[in-house]
């Protein structure tokens, strides 16, 4: 059974699965708002390729654009990564609880050392 947010989460993970797109998001998170040229500068790929990556990130809801005269500015949307953070948090709680149960079960079945 799937939840409503699973499709959005899948879209986010798909967008972040590419190393170039992850690097773009990391760059925007580190610097706040950057122009498209500033985002593209460190990458050894064509401008059309950068544009395709930006469209994927935009469709996934990770980035937003604004225009000021001839400049196009990009930034990571506030709370864009919240679904990923929530999913990771749920997984962490699940596995911590499962490992705690396993540890408790192992402790009850492990013989205690005898005193000499």
N, C-alpha and C positions, 0 to 999 in steps of 0.2 A: 504494500500500500504506500502511495506517495503522498507527500504533503504539498500544499500549494507553493511553498517556498523552494521546493526541490528543483523546479525548473529554473528559477532565477539563480539558485546556487550552482546548478550545472552550467549555466551561461557564464557565471563569474569564473568558475574553475576553467572552463574552456578558453575564456579570454586570457586568463593568467597562465595557461599551459605553455605559452610561447615565451622563450627567454627574452626576446626583444621587447615584447609587451610588458613582461615583468620589470625589465630594466626601465622602461618608460614610466611605469607607475612608481617605481622606487625613486626615480629622478624627480618626478613631480612631488612626491611626498617629502623629499628632502629639501626641495627648493620652493615649494608653494606653487605659485603661478609662473609659467614660462611661456614664451612664444613658441610657435610651431618650429621655427628655425633653431631656437635654443634646445628644444627637445631633440631635434634631429641631428644636431651637431656631432655628438660623439659616435654616431652609428655609421658604419661603412656600407650603407645600403642606399638605394635610390630614394628620391623624394616621393615618387608614387608608392613605393613599398612602405615608407613611413606613414603616408596617408591611409593606406589600407589598415595598418596596425591601429592607427588612431580611430578609424571608423569602427573596428571591432571593439575597442575599449569603450567607445561612446555608446554603441548599441548595447553593450553589457551593463551600462549605467555606471561605469567606473570613473569616467572623466566628463567634464563639461567644457564647452568652448564659449568664449566671448570675443567680440570684435570691437576694437577701438581704432578707428580710422583704417589704416592698411594692415594693422597688426592683428593676428589671431592668437589669443591667449588660451592656454589649457591649464586645468587644475583637476585634482582628484576631487570628486564629489564628496561632500561631508557624509559620513556614514555609509559610503559605498562598500566598504569592506566589512560592515557589520554582519551581514549574513554569513560570511566566511568565519569571522571571529566567533559567532554564535555556534556554528556547526563544530568548530574545533573545541569549543568549551564543552558542548554536549558529549563529544567523543572522549574528551579527557575525563569527564565525570564518569561516564560509562566504564571506561577501562580502569580507572582508579578503583571504582567499586568492585569490578570483577576481580581485579588482582588482590584487593583486600579480602574478598571471600575465598579466593584460592589460598592465600597465605594463612587464613584462619583454618581452613580445612586441612592444610598440610601440617599445621601446628598441632592439631588434635590427633593426627595419625602418626606423628613422629615420636618414636620412643624417647623418653628422657634419659639422659645418661645416669647411671647408677653411681651412688657415692661409694668410695672405697673405704 
